[in-house]
Every structure is written in structure tokens, then in C-alpha cells.
Amino acid sequence: MIPVRLTLDPAFRVGPVRRRTFGSFVEHLGRCVYTGIHDPGHPTADQDGFRTDVLELTRELGVSTVRYPGGNFVSGYRWEDGVGPVDRRPRRLDLAWHSTEPNTVGVDEFMRWAARADVEPMMAVNLGTRGVQEAVDLLEYCNVPGGTALSDLRRANGAADPYRVRMWCLGNEMDGPWQTGHKTAHEYGRLAAETGRAMRMVDPSIELVACGSSSSSMETFGEWERVVLTEAYDQVDYVSAHAYYWEEDGDLGSFLASAVDMDHFVESVTATADAVRAAQKKSKRIHVSFDEWNVWYQRRAESRPPSGDDWPVAPVLLEDRYNVADAVVVGNLLISLLRHSDRVHAASLAQLVNVIAPIMTEPGGRSWKQTIFHPFAAASRYAAGEVLRVAVDAPTYETARYGDAALVDAVATHDAETGDVTLFAVNRSTGAPAVLDVDLRALPGLRLVEATSLANPDHTWSATADDDTSVAPRTNPTAEVADGRLRVQVPPVSWNVVRLGTRA
């Protein structure tokens, strides 16, 4: 048994729980759109061809925002191809994923899907092969009520009311040499500033996200953010962060400590943004949109796009199958995002369906939940009120990637109106359970509502269409509250949720 002491105190506030933390991502990549959210021949398909089984799972997952249409895809996308009569839409080569895009689903279809899924749309504009005018045109199409060529075109296409999209990404990963039309920091910073300025002339209420560096491992990381924000500080509200955490690769201990890197990433980006703020003597703060994050097994064959003369529609790409350890890491990354809610104001799990996703589908067939579905759904459902920084006194272990890491990591939320408290915790130990001794004396009157753990003796267990329920969060019978303390035993390699309340 690993003894761990934790302390909760309502004075240890980080910031409010932000609903946009629980966003996701739909890109025209692989089977995310076609046979993912959209499958007209499916038995559950609605009048627009959207799978209602996927819509139900999206709502159950608790997704708040969805970023669309990319991703790498957006840097070659012509949004006009995806509006108007479907039978007149052109088929185009998608250079990002070496595929053919039929444009069956476009802006209007996505907006109807988002409304049915009860999610806020977060749009990205193409600043790879296009620029200011095309971004302004798309904004006019989406947000202007009527009386102009493009707003009236939207109305003619069946949407009388404007979509009023609030969040807009100014391109995607523009420092990446894999990006169509990738740019230097100075080139992109100027383009982002001019695009943002023009878009605000159309709709001053929008919120704009500048591209941060594509990864903390990029040579451009840090300096890219500094240069871009120096150019575009006044025009943007957020800078993006993207991070994917690799398979355990024989080093499970390091993999389980991936959130240590996410903590460092957020703190580095915000430090750079604040340095630009100080240098320019600004009062406004730039916050982080962590709009791509997940576990991604990039070395697997399914991560390799087609090649040569093969340009298929919706090929099988990036269809990782996630195990229990992956779910624990995803849960820990959610802990990191919540822990930084003072500066991370939005985040998007990449992606929603089939492509490195919590939801999987068979074309025309079944849908099911991957292991990573469960921590995301629980955090979205139960995180409420204010995020509390948890004081954790736990033994550490040495990792090859991240140095010393605590064996237990945790965050909590406190809803002052209801009195409800939720503790989210992971046990990174690969061989021993941990006993959490949680000091609740600063929050008197709390009672145990529910305690659950997601774990399995075989941390490599993965869900399938035939079995996505035999390993899921289960009631943890060891939890008890007495004398102002919570005590609970959590298994090795586990994600844990303890809900506490003051009501009988």
C-alpha cells in the first residue's frame, strides 16, 4: 500500500470550471466525418444522414464545443465547396491526408449536426493556401443575418438565422513543415493579425485563437509564440496548444506521467504570452486554447496515409484502440487541464469519432465506447463550480522522460452553491494500490455520494464492439468519510472519481 495524504480547502481556488474545457474535434480525416458522424445508409440516420447513435454518445460524453473542419485538413480547404446542392459540390484532393474529399458534409451540415449534439461550434479558417478575404467571407456566411451576397446565400441554402459562431481558429499548426502553406512566425503573425482585424470589422463579438507552435518538441516552440503574439496580441484572445502523448513503448511509468509534460507545456506558453504582455504594456491577458490533445499511437500502420495514385474517400486512418492505461493517462491530462483553468479557457480532445477517438463506429453498423470515453464523460459531468488545487503528499518515482513524478496526482472541484465536491485522482503506480487519506476539515459536513475506479489487472485491456462494458468505472467500496477525512484505496494504474456532498 502506498500512503498518500491530500488536503482540500476552498481557499485553494484556481479558477472556475470552464465548460469549454470539455471540447472535442471533428476533422475531415479518415472516418471521423464519413461513416463516423455521417452515414446516410445507417439504420439510425436522421434526415440529414447523421447517425443518431453517435449523437447520443456525443451527448453522453458531455462534449461542450467541437472544433471543425481541421486540423491539417483546413489548410487546403475551400469552404465554398461544401455549401449548396450536394449533387453539385466538387470532389477535391485533400493534400493533408492524401484522400479525396467529396464535400458531402460542409458548413451547413456541420452546424445542423452541432445543434442536434448540443455543442458549440468552433470554426477554423484556412490560412495555409488562403487568407484574409476567404476568412472574412466565411464569417459573413456564418454570422451576418442577411442582406449581403454571402449571408443571403446561407439563407438560400436553408439557414434563415445566422449561426453566430463565437470561437474562430486562425489557421492550424502553421509552423509545421507538414502543413500546406506553412509559414515562418513573422509571416504567420502578420497574416493572423490582419485576418483577425478584418474579421472583427465584420463581427466584433468573436473570439480568436492564434496558432501556437505545433508541439513543445518543435524547434520553433517558445520563440514562435513570442513572435506571433508580438504581431497579433491586440487581435487575438487565445493562443493554441497541441500535444499528443505516445504509446508506453516499453516505459509504462513515463507514459503514466504524461501530465507532467502537459503542466510544463501550459506554464511555458502562458509565461511567453505574459512576457509579450509585459513588453507591450498591455492590460489584456492571452489565454490558452488547448485545442488538440490526446494519446496517439503514431508509429502504428493506421497512422500512415495512403500514397501514390490512391486517393480514397474516408480511408481507415488513425483508428487507435485504447487500453486501460491510455484511459488513465487521458484522465490525468484532464486533471492537468482543470488544474490550469485560470489560463486554459478551452480545450479539444482530438478527435471525436473513429480517429484517435473515444467513440468508434462500424460503417452501417455498431458504435461503442473506447476506454478513454469514461474519464472524459465523468469529468465533464461532475466537475462544477471552482477548481481547487489539491495539496498532494505522495511518494515519487523516477521516469526516463519527465524526471521525478508523484505516484498519485489529483484535482478537485467545489460548487459553493450546492456544497458538492468532486475529487479526481490517478494512481500511477504500476504494482501497488494507494491509500488516499484526504483532509476535508476545511469543508465541513461532507458525506460520501459515490466513489468509482477505472482499473483492470491487465492494463492493456481494450474495448471492442463486442465488449465495451466489462471494464468500465465500478463502485469503489473502500471509500468512507469520517471525522472530517475521506479514506479510499485506489488500484494501481487507475482513474478514480469520489463525489462528496452536504445533502442527505
C-alpha positions in Angstrom: 0.0 0.0 0.0 1.2 3.5 -0.9 0.2 6.1 1.7 -0.9 9.4 0.3 -2.1 12.5 2.1 -4.2 15.0 0.3 -5.7 18.3 1.6 -8.8 20.1 0.2 -9.5 23.7 1.1 -12.0 26.0 -0.7 -9.4 28.8 -0.3 -7.1 26.9 -2.8 -9.1 28.2 -5.8 -7.5 28.0 -9.2 -10.4 29.4 -11.3 -13.9 28.4 -12.4 -14.6 25.1 -14.1 -14.9 26.2 -17.7 -17.3 24.2 -19.8 -15.2 24.8 -22.9 -12.5 22.6 -21.3 -14.6 19.6 -22.4 -14.5 20.3 -26.1 -13.7 17.9 -28.9 -12.7 17.9 -32.6 -14.2 16.8 -35.9 -11.8 16.9 -38.8 -12.3 15.7 -42.4 -9.8 13.0 -41.7 -10.3 9.2 -42.2 -13.7 8.1 -40.9 -14.4 10.9 -38.5 -17.0 12.6 -40.7 -17.9 9.9 -43.3 -19.2 6.7 -41.6 -18.4 8.5 -38.3 -20.9 11.3 -37.6 -22.4 11.0 -41.1 -23.6 7.7 -42.5 -26.8 8.1 -44.6 -27.4 4.4 -45.0 -27.2 3.6 -41.3 -30.4 2.4 -39.6 -30.2 5.3 -37.1 -29.5 8.0 -39.7 -31.7 11.1 -39.5 -33.0 13.2 -42.3 -29.5 14.7 -42.9 -27.7 11.4 -42.8 -26.3 11.9 -39.3 -26.0 8.8 -37.1 -28.3 9.4 -34.1 -26.4 6.7 -32.1 -23.3 8.8 -32.4 -25.3 11.9 -31.5 -26.5 10.2 -28.3 -23.0 9.1 -27.4 -21.7 12.6 -28.0 -24.2 14.0 -25.6 -23.4 11.3 -23.1 -19.7 12.1 -23.4 -20.6 15.7 -22.3 -18.9 17.5 -25.2 -19.2 21.3 -24.9 -17.5 22.6 -28.1 -16.4 21.0 -31.3 -13.6 22.3 -33.5 -14.2 22.0 -37.2 -13.1 21.3 -40.1 -9.5 20.8 -39.1 -6.7 20.3 -38.3 -4.3 19.8 -41.2 -7.3 19.5 -43.5 -8.3 23.1 -43.1 -5.0 24.4 -44.6 -6.2 23.3 -48.1 -9.9 23.6 -47.6 -12.2 25.7 -49.8 -15.3 26.2 -47.6 -17.4 27.2 -50.7 -17.1 23.6 -52.0 -19.2 22.4 -49.1 -22.3 24.6 -49.4 -25.3 24.5 -51.8 -26.8 21.5 -53.5 -24.9 18.4 -52.6 -25.0 16.9 -56.1 -23.2 20.0 -57.5 -20.4 20.0 -55.0 -16.9 19.3 -56.4 -14.7 16.4 -55.3 -11.2 17.7 -54.3 -7.9 16.2 -53.4 -7.1 16.6 -49.7 -3.3 17.0 -49.6 -3.1 16.8 -45.8 -4.2 13.1 -45.6 -3.8 12.0 -49.3 -7.5 11.4 -49.6 -10.5 12.6 -51.7 -12.9 15.0 -50.2 -16.5 14.6 -51.6 -17.8 17.7 -49.8 -21.0 15.9 -48.9 -20.7 17.4 -45.4 -19.9 21.1 -45.2 -20.6 24.2 -43.1 -24.4 24.0 -43.1 -24.5 20.3 -42.4 -22.0 20.6 -39.6 -24.0 23.4 -38.0 -27.1 21.3 -38.0 -25.2 18.4 -36.5 -23.8 20.7 -33.8 -27.2 22.0 -32.9 -28.5 18.4 -32.5 -25.5 17.4 -30.5 -26.0 20.4 -28.2 -22.4 21.6 -28.8 -20.9 25.0 -29.5 -19.2 25.1 -32.9 -15.6 26.3 -33.1 -14.6 27.1 -36.6 -11.1 27.2 -38.2 -10.2 29.2 -41.2 -7.7 28.4 -43.9 -4.6 30.5 -43.6 -2.4 28.0 -45.5 -3.5 28.3 -49.1 -5.9 31.2 -48.5 -6.0 34.4 -46.4 -7.9 37.4 -45.2 -10.7 37.6 -47.8 -11.7 34.0 -47.6 -11.8 34.1 -43.8 -14.0 37.2 -43.9 -16.2 35.6 -46.5 -16.8 32.5 -44.3 -17.5 34.7 -41.3 -20.0 36.7 -43.3 -21.7 33.5 -44.5 -22.0 32.2 -40.9 -22.7 35.3 -38.7 -24.3 38.1 -40.8 -28.1 38.0 -40.5 -28.8 38.8 -44.1 -28.7 41.5 -46.8 -25.4 40.6 -48.4 -24.4 38.1 -51.1 -22.9 35.5 -48.7 -25.4 35.9 -45.9 -28.3 35.6 -48.4 -26.6 32.6 -49.9 -26.7 30.9 -46.5 -30.4 31.8 -46.2 -31.0 30.4 -49.7 -29.2 27.2 -48.5 -31.8 26.8 -45.8 -30.4 28.6 -42.7 -32.5 31.8 -42.2 -30.9 32.6 -38.9 -27.1 33.3 -38.6 -25.0 30.7 -36.9 -23.3 33.3 -34.6 -20.1 31.3 -34.2 -18.1 32.8 -31.4 -14.7 31.0 -31.5 -12.5 31.0 -34.6 -9.1 29.4 -35.1 -6.8 31.5 -37.3 -5.3 28.5 -39.2 -3.7 25.4 -37.9 -0.2 24.4 -36.9 1.3 26.9 -39.3 4.9 26.3 -38.0 4.7 22.6 -39.1 6.5 21.8 -42.3 3.8 19.1 -43.0 1.2 21.9 -43.2 0.1 23.0 -46.6 1.3 26.6 -46.9 3.2 26.6 -43.6 4.9 29.8 -42.7 7.6 31.5 -40.6 6.5 33.1 -37.3 6.7 36.6 -38.8 4.7 35.6 -41.9 2.0 33.9 -39.9 1.9 36.6 -37.2 1.3 39.3 -39.7 -1.3 37.3 -41.5 -3.1 36.3 -38.3 -3.1 40.0 -37.2 -4.6 41.2 -40.5 -7.1 38.4 -40.7 -8.2 39.0 -37.1 -8.5 42.7 -37.6 -10.7 42.3 -40.7 -12.9 39.6 -39.1 -13.6 41.8 -36.1 -14.8 44.5 -38.6 -17.5 42.1 -39.5 -18.3 40.8 -36.0 -16.6 42.4 -33.0 -18.1 39.8 -30.7 -15.9 36.9 -32.0 -13.1 35.3 -30.0 -9.9 34.5 -32.0 -7.3 31.8 -31.5 -3.8 32.3 -32.9 -1.7 29.2 -33.8 0.8 28.3 -31.2 3.7 26.0 -32.1 2.6 22.6 -33.2 4.4 20.8 -30.3 6.6 21.6 -27.4 9.2 19.4 -29.1 9.4 21.7 -32.1 12.5 23.8 -32.6 10.1 26.8 -33.1 8.4 26.3 -29.7 8.6 29.4 -27.5 10.1 31.7 -30.0 7.1 31.1 -32.3 4.6 32.1 -29.7 6.7 35.2 -28.8 6.9 36.4 -32.4 3.3 35.6 -33.3 1.9 37.3 -30.2 4.2 40.3 -30.7 2.5 40.8 -34.1 -1.1 39.8 -33.2 -1.5 40.5 -29.5 -4.3 43.1 -29.9 -6.3 41.0 -32.4 -6.4 37.6 -30.6 -7.8 36.2 -27.3 -6.1 32.8 -27.2 -3.0 31.0 -28.3 -3.4 27.3 -29.2 -1.5 24.4 -27.7 -1.3 21.0 -29.3 0.1 17.9 -27.6 -0.1 14.2 -28.2 1.3 11.6 -25.8 2.8 8.5 -27.2 2.3 4.8 -26.5 4.1 3.4 -23.5 6.8 2.0 -25.8 8.0 -0.3 -23.0 8.2 2.5 -20.5 4.8 2.5 -18.7 6.0 4.6 -15.9 6.9 7.5 -18.1 3.7 7.2 -20.1 1.6 7.4 -17.0 3.4 10.6 -16.0 2.5 12.4 -19.3 0.5 15.1 -17.5 3.9 16.4 -16.1 4.7 17.4 -19.6 1.2 19.0 -20.2 1.7 21.0 -17.0 5.1 22.2 -18.3 3.6 23.0 -21.7 0.8 25.2 -20.3 3.1 27.0 -18.0 5.7 27.7 -20.7 3.1 29.0 -23.2 1.5 31.3 -20.6 4.9 32.5 -19.5 5.7 33.5 -23.1 2.3 35.2 -23.5 2.8 37.1 -20.3 6.3 38.2 -21.3 4.8 39.7 -24.5 2.1 41.3 -22.4 4.7 43.0 -20.2 6.9 44.1 -23.1 3.9 45.7 -24.9 2.5 47.1 -21.6 -0.9 45.5 -22.2 -3.7 45.0 -19.7 -5.3 42.1 -21.6 -4.1 38.6 -20.9 -3.9 36.0 -23.6 -5.2 32.6 -22.5 -4.7 29.1 -23.9 -6.9 27.1 -26.2 -5.5 23.5 -25.8 -7.5 22.6 -28.9 -5.7 19.3 -29.8 -4.7 16.8 -27.1 -4.9 13.0 -26.7 -2.9 9.8 -26.7 -1.9 8.9 -30.2 0.0 5.8 -31.4 1.7 7.4 -34.3 4.0 4.5 -35.1 1.2 2.2 -36.0 0.3 1.3 -39.6 -3.1 3.0 -39.3 -1.4 6.4 -38.8 0.2 6.2 -42.3 -1.9 8.0 -45.0 -2.4 6.4 -48.5 0.2 7.3 -51.2 0.7 7.3 -54.9 -2.4 7.2 -57.1 -4.5 6.0 -54.1 -6.8 8.9 -53.1 -9.6 7.2 -51.3 -12.7 8.7 -49.6 -12.7 8.3 -45.8 -9.9 5.7 -45.5 -9.2 4.0 -42.2 -6.7 6.4 -40.6 -5.5 6.9 -37.0 -8.0 4.4 -35.6 -6.2 3.7 -32.4 -7.7 1.2 -30.0 -7.2 2.5 -26.4 -6.5 0.4 -23.4 -6.9 0.9 -19.6 -3.5 2.7 -19.3 -4.5 5.1 -22.1 -7.7 5.9 -20.2 -5.7 6.6 -17.0 -3.4 9.0 -19.0 -6.3 10.8 -20.6 -7.9 11.2 -17.1 -4.6 12.6 -15.8 -4.4 15.0 -18.8 -7.9 16.2 -17.8 -6.6 16.8 -14.3 -3.8 18.9 -15.7 -6.3 21.0 -17.9 -8.6 21.6 -14.9 -5.6 22.4 -12.7 -4.8 25.2 -15.1 -8.3 26.6 -15.6 -7.0 30.0 -14.7 -5.2 30.1 -18.0 -6.6 27.2 -20.1 -10.0 28.6 -21.1 -10.8 26.0 -23.8 -9.6 22.5 -24.9 -10.5 20.0 -27.5 -9.9 16.2 -27.2 -8.7 15.2 -30.7 -10.9 13.6 -32.1 -14.5 12.6 -31.5 -15.3 9.6 -33.7 -13.0 6.8 -35.1 -9.9 9.0 -35.5 -7.9 8.7 -32.2 -11.3 8.9 -30.6 -13.5 7.9 -27.6 -16.3 6.8 -29.9 -15.9 4.1 -32.6 -18.3 3.0 -35.3 -18.7 0.3 -37.9 -19.9 1.6 -41.3 -23.6 0.9 -41.3 -23.2 -1.0 -38.0 -22.5 -0.7 -34.3 -21.0 2.1 -32.3 -19.1 1.7 -29.0 -17.2 3.4 -26.3 -13.4 3.2 -26.0 -11.8 3.2 -22.6 -10.9 6.9 -22.8 -14.6 7.7 -23.1 -15.1 7.2 -19.4 -12.7 9.7 -17.7 -13.8 12.4 -20.1 -17.5 11.8 -19.5 -17.0 11.7 -15.7 -15.0 14.9 -15.6 -17.5 16.7 -17.9 -20.5 15.5 -15.8 -19.1 16.1 -12.3 -16.7 19.0 -12.5 -18.6 22.1 -11.3 -18.1 25.4 -9.6 -14.5 26.2 -8.8 -11.4 24.2 -9.4 -9.4 23.6 -6.2 -5.7 22.9 -6.2 -5.2 19.7 -4.2 -2.1 19.6 -1.9 -0.7 16.1 -2.6 1.9 14.5 -0.3 2.8 11.3 -2.2 6.0 9.3 -2.8 7.7 9.9 -6.1 9.2 7.7 -8.7 11.8 8.3 -11.4 10.8 8.4 -15.1 13.1 8.4 -18.1 11.1 11.1 -19.9 10.0 13.5 -17.2 12.3 13.0 -14.1 10.7 12.5 -10.7 6.9 12.3 -10.7 4.4 11.8 -7.9 2.8 8.3 -7.7 -0.6 10.0 -7.2 -2.0 13.1 -9.0 -5.3 14.8 -8.2 -7.5 17.8 -8.6 -10.9 18.7 -7.1 -13.9 20.9 -7.8 -16.2 22.7 -5.3 -19.6 24.0 -6.1 -20.3 26.6 -3.4 -24.0 26.8 -4.3 -24.7 23.1 -3.7 -21.8 22.2 -1.5 -20.8 19.4 -3.8 -17.1 18.4 -4.1 -15.6 16.0 -6.6 -12.1 14.6 -6.3 -10.4 13.3 -9.5 -7.3 11.2 -8.8 -5.0 8.8 -10.7 -2.7 6.2 -9.3 0.4 6.0 -11.5 1.9 3.1 -9.6 2.2 0.0 -11.8 2.2 -2.5 -9.0 0.7 -1.2 -5.8 -2.6 0.3 -4.7 -2.6 3.6 -2.9 -4.5 4.6 0.2 -5.7 8.2 -0.1 -6.2 10.0 3.2 -7.9 13.2 2.4 -8.2 16.1 4.9 -11.7 17.6 4.5 -11.8 19.7 7.6 -12.0 23.0 5.7 -15.2 21.7 4.0 -17.3 20.5 7.0 -20.4 18.4 6.7 -19.4 16.4 3.6 -20.8 13.0 3.0 -19.9 10.3 0.5 -22.1 10.3 -2.5 -20.2 7.9 -4.8 -16.7 6.6 -5.4 -15.7 4.9 -8.7 -12.5 3.5 -10.1 -11.5 2.5 -13.6 -8.8 -0.1 -13.5 -8.1 -3.7 -14.5 -5.3 -6.2 -13.6 -4.5 -6.2 -17.3 -3.8 -2.5 -18.1 -3.6 -3.4 -21.8 -7.3 -4.4 -22.0 -9.1 -2.6 -24.8 -12.8 -2.3 -25.6 -14.4 -3.7 -28.8 -17.8 -3.6 -30.5 -18.5 -6.9 -28.8 -17.4 -5.8 -25.3 -17.1 -2.2 -24.2 -18.6 -2.7 -20.7 -16.7 -5.4 -18.9 -14.0 -2.9 -18.0 -15.7 0.4 -17.0 -15.8 2.6 -13.9 -17.0 0.5 -11.0 -18.1 1.4 -7.5 -15.2 1.5 -5.1 -16.4 0.0 -1.8 -13.4 1.1 0.2 -14.4 4.8 0.3 -15.6 6.2 3.6 -15.9 9.6 5.2 -15.5 10.1 9.0 -14.2 12.7 11.3 -13.5 15.2 8.5 -11.4 12.8 6.5 -12.0 10.7 3.4 -10.2 7.4 3.1 -10.2 5.4 -0.1 -8.0 2.7 -1.5 -7.3 3.1 -5.3 -5.9 0.3 -7.5 -2.6 0.5 -9.5 -2.9 2.2 -12.9 -6.3 3.7 -12.1 -8.6 6.7 -12.7 -10.8 7.5 -9.7 -13.7 9.8 -9.0 -15.0 10.5 -5.5 -18.1 12.6 -5.2 -19.0 14.3 -1.9 -22.0 16.4 -0.9 -23.6 18.0 2.1 -27.2 16.9 1.4 -28.5 13.7 3.0 
